[in-house]
């Protein structure tokens, strides 16, 4: 897999729709980020530093904003299953687009300060 379009095309249409929403939310809030594939999933870097990642799984979209992004929004993310530096957005629930956007904005500002 070499690009995000190819990655998204590999999933069922309902999953593709959600992946495109996550992708567009990231692009909207981090228009200067460089899009690629890393760790087998869509990845975004800003100033050559990791920003966020996301990926499709059997029952959810995994979203990775490094531990700092998750720590900053831990109260709002508490309703979702989480791991170290990851959160799972189930397919059977609406995507928290506003929250994803705010996390990306936080990571952009954090990235600029480093």
N, C-alpha and C positions, 0 to 999 in steps of 0.2 A: 504494500500500500504506500503510495507516494504523495497523495494529496487529500485534502478534506472532502472534496467533492466525491472522490472515489470511496472514501470511508463511509460517507453518508449513504451513497447509492447501494451499499451492501446490506441495507436493512429494509424491512417492510415499510410501506408507505406511511403508516401511522407513526412509526418510530422516526422515519426520515423527517417528518413534519416537526416533531419535537426537537430533533437534533438541529434542524435549520433555525428554529426559534432561539435555541441556546447560542448557536453560532452568530446569528444576527445581533443578539443582545450584546455579545462580547465585542463584535465589530463596532457597534454603535457607541459603546462606552470606552473603547480602546482602539480608535481608528488607526493609530500609528503602530499597533502591534503587528508582529510578523507571524503569519499563520503557517503551521507546518504539522507534520505527524511526528510524535515522540512517544515512546513507550506504547506504540501501537494505537494511539488515539490522537484526536485533534489537540494541538498545543499552540499556545500563544506566548510570544516573548516580546518584551519591550526593553529597549536599551540593552539588548543581548542578554537579558535576565528573564527567567521564567515568570510568567504572569498567571495564567490559569490553563487547565486542561479539562476536557470532558470526554466521556465515552458511553457507548451503549452497552447495556448488559441485559440479561434475560428478563428482568422485571423492573429495571430502573435505568435512569441516566446517572452516571457517576460524575460528580463535579469536584474538581480539585483546585483549590485556591491557596495551596500551601497552608501550613498550620496557622499562619497569621490571619489569613482571610477568614478562616473558620472560627478562630478564637474571637475575633472582633464581632462577629455576628452570631455567637453561640446561643444567645437567647432565641433569636428568630429561627435558627436552624435546629433547635431542640426537638421539634416535632418530627424530624427526619432521622432515619438511621444514619449513623456516622462511623467513620473509622479515623485513624490518624491522618489528618489532612484531606479527608474526603467526606462527601455527603451524597446520599442517594435520594434522587427525586423519582418516586414511583410513577410508572406510566399511567396508572389508574387515577392519578391526582393531577390537578392543573399545575403546570410549571409555575414556580414563583418568579416570574420574569423580572418584576421590580427588584426583588431581593438579589437575584443574580446580577442585575445591573449595578446595584449598590456595592456588591462585593467586588465586581470588576473595577468600579471606580476607586474603591479603597485600595485595591492592589496596584492600580495605575499610580496613584499618589504615593503609595509606599515605595514603589519601584523607582519613581523619579527622585526620591530622597536618598536612595542608596548610592 
